[in-house]
Amino acid sequence: MDDSNNKLFKFLNNHLMGPMGKLAQFRIVRGVMAAGMATIPFTIVGSMFLIISVLPQSFPALAGFFSVSFDKITPLYMLANTATMGILSLYFCLVFGYEYTKIQAQEEKIDVNPLNGALISMMAFFMCLPELIFKDGAMQMINVFNKNSKIIDGWEMGGGVTRLGTTGIFTAIIMSIIAVKIYATCVKRNWTIKMPDTVPAGVARSFTALIPTALIALTVILINGILVALGTDIYKIVAIPFGFVTNLANTWIGLLVIYFLKHALWLVGIHGATIVTSFLTPIVLSNMVTNQHGGNIPFAGEFNNCFVTIGGSGATLGMVIFIAFFARSAQLGALGKASIVPAFFNINEPILFGMPVVYNPYTAIPFFLAPMSSMSIAYFAIKLHLVNPPIAQVAWPTPVGLSGFIGSGGDWRAFVLAIVCALVAFLIWFPFIKFYDNKLFLQEQSNATQAA
């Protein structure tokens, strides 16, 4: 490593990694990171089955073969995706509740049971899933059934229970924190039912959690009741600050703000792409139609997955290839090898929750800068008429280069542009992932030495 790199890493360590390393020691952050690690097998398995289902969209030549084979059993094998990625917030809720309770028990020196913490967190979270409305002086479950929306007795459905997907992770964290804090407070202040010593430990723990469970239920009912009476709920509250992004989409500064918001949300455990994109879909479709009639608007169609978040949020394709083949640490090497195939189809939840990127101060800067840089290159290349604008909608999992080529109506320059964007993103990731990899490698060596 040359002297300039040494200076860079020394600067990062002294002025950034140190303070953010302290942030990583916060109890909530540690709980979230543990939950992310625990969801690795679910995100990988779910991603693999999703790739199978979208292959004909990316490679039309396979459509005939799939129509007589995989397409006939799609509802069957996609259950693996629904039961993993489709309910990821539930896994997140259970593991976070468990880990956060365990941290409370260890550091507060109180007798709280992690399993109870996980279960009461799940209860609090599930109480927030149904959508209610205050109408005619009474609370009612929402019922809507049409081609655009399917909400049955408050439960929105769409390939499973919609709110159990990754969009529910932030709500799961909030409700788990509330539940575990109430549980810990009750135990600390002896607001529990004490059983005789002759009662089995499992039964005694159940009764210890009885009063906290009741208080948690009442607290969530109160929170939900107030929000519903105000015409909203906790899911909608999360979306409020981000409505204004729809007015920013057609300018470079606006897009910088949008991609900053998307990735800032991801860093705190919220599916930023889903939340922000829900506001942007009408804009990109309208812009695409404008381009079909001679317009030249960069932010149209699948601009995002064609040129910006190549490999998934954070523009991680190059980084994943690097750790798969060149990482020194066993952790990153194994994760890279498991994630490399999904990454080519713009699926990187295994990286986001497995590395993890979420709540990880060591990867925060490139996670912001890489997509903002690739977006800037693509934006000006199209704006300056160096590349044709998107005029066709492309399936978001279409691999790098091919998606830009198809979306631009067959402009080979769009293929080259996508490769350039991916390379620039990797160059931004490289010093940070190299630093993080070395850090994990040294930890592994130290642990191996201690074990020996």
Salt bridges, closest charged atoms under 4 A:
ASP3 OD2 - LYS7 NZ 3.41
GLU99 OE1 - LYS102 NZ 3.67
GLU107 OE1 - ARG27 NE 2.95
GLU107 OE2 - ARG30 NH2 2.55
GLU108 OE2 - ARG27 NH1 2.76
GLU108 OE1 - LYS188 NZ 3.24
GLU131 OE2 - ARG163 NE 3.97
ASP233 OD2 - ARG163 NH2 2.88
GLU349 OE2 - HIS271 NE2 3.94
ASP411 OD2 - ARG413 NH2 3.01
